[in-house]
Amino acid sequence: MDIGRLVRELESRETSRAASDALVAHGPAAVGPVLRELTDESSPVEWSTSAWVLRRMGEVSFDPLVEAMAVATTPEVRRRLGWAFQGYGAALLDRYVAALAHPAAAVREQAAIGVQFCGADGMPAAPALLELLGDPEKDVAGRAMFVLSQLGPALIPALRRIRAEGPGRRRAGALTVLAALGGEAALSERDRAAVERLIRVKLLDDSPQAPETCWLHWMAVPTGDQAGVMAELGLSEPRAVTFALGNDVVDTDGHDGGGFGRVFVTPELNGWTFVVGRWCDPAGAERREEVRGLCAALSKRYGQAQAYYLGEQGDGSGWLVARDGTVVRHWWTAAEDEEDDDAARGVIGAPLPYEVARRAALETEEDPEDVEDAWEWATAEMAPEVAGSEGFNLLAVGPGTPVRGTGVVALTPQGAAEGHPPGAHRI
């Protein structure tokens, strides 16, 4: 059967598999026709089918894909070609290494992704990736940094040499990868001092920023006694940070499931100190009972303490208010407990004034049979409003918020036992 007809048969589910096998068997002669289908945005052949055939062809399709990526003119075509190119695996690692030096930035970036998908087998590509730390194209250098950070701590000596000896264009990227691989422990004393100096400089004109993360957990205490709050919570080893750095740590831990080892403790903001991080979670089963006790203890010392959770992806909400040593209200829904409805939802104490008013408004606005559903939807994202009604909402923080002092990232009792986690963060 001729190649053109086989390509047309890729359109149908009934004939696609057999046509794919036949095209792979044709080898180099079929590469061009399949590649044309992949790059034709109007082709009736599903693009992923064409891409998969090219992957299956192996080495004979590698160079044609490189040439196509180098001249691709639309984002969609570049995306399709990249997907096909990334999947050859470690069998063609040497070809990926060669492509890391290609004149076209798009090829260099996709070759780095190809190495990434080789996993631990990609280690022989490390020297070429280290060269890309100084790449003039930001996306290429960024991808090289990410892939190197996945290859493991065996690279730390080489990265330290770059920091010490250069070349200069690669030093910044090397520092980022060192932090990602080993955190503070991977940095030289000179580098640690340089980072601390940079933070001090940035703090000179730092201004309050609300955190932006999909899963936000925080405690709120009406005091400027940052040190006292930390002592009451058993936090240790505080490191001065900008708002950008503190919020980035919180965001990273929230997305990576980074455990309960550290928190961001804000400076005094409009008369309040906030402790932000997964460790402050009043909703999830792992932390809510201890957080309840911690807030009670804080409120005994400062008159009041609160804890909140907001899942921006429909993952629940929660609030906890303690006064004078007693928890007066605790409401939670937590998506991670959804297999156990009794654990996923809970309530302690009488409704707060804001809850009463919001419920009354829904009963006025909604049909009676719809009130319960409307209330469930409302409570799923109510934490910020409750926080605002009970004091000061962390999400309302901005450049105009009165601020006194400096924020810190501190270790929780669990973090003190485990040490500072690795990671590169935005200062």
URDA-V938055 format. One line per field, one symbol per residue. phi: phi as a letter, one per 20 degrees, with the letter a starting at -180 (. if undefined). burial: 1 if it has 9 or more other C-alpha atoms within 8 Angstrom, else 0. A space follows every 10 residues. Layout:
phi: ???
burial: ???
This chain:
phi: .ffgffffff fdffdffffg ffffffmgfe fgffffffee fefffgffff ffffgffmgf effgfgffff dfdcgfffff ffffffdfnf fdgfffgfff dffeffffff fffgfgfemf feggeggfff ffgdffegff fffffffffe eoffeggfff fffednfgfd fffffffgff fcmgfeefgf ffffffffff ffffcfcgcf fcbfcdcbdc cfbdegffff ffemeblfcf bffffgffff fffffemfmc ebbddfffcl ncdddcqffe fedfffcfff ffffffffff ednbbcbccc dfdmeobabb ccclncfebb cbccffdffc gfefcabcne gfgfffffff fffeedfgfd ffffffffff cegfffgffe rbegfefbge fgcbocfcec efgffffenf ffqdcfe
burial: 0010011011 1000111011 0111001001 1111101110 0010111011 1111101101 1101110111 0000001101 1111111111 0110011011 0100111111 1111111110 0100110111 1111100001 1111111111 1000110011 1110010001 1111111111 1111011000 0100000010 0110000111 0011111111 1111010011 1100110101 1111111111 1111100101 1111111110 0111111111 1111001110 1101111111 0111111111 1100111111 1111111111 1111001100 0011110000 0000110010 0110010000 1001100011 1111011100 0111001100 1010011111 1111110001 0111000
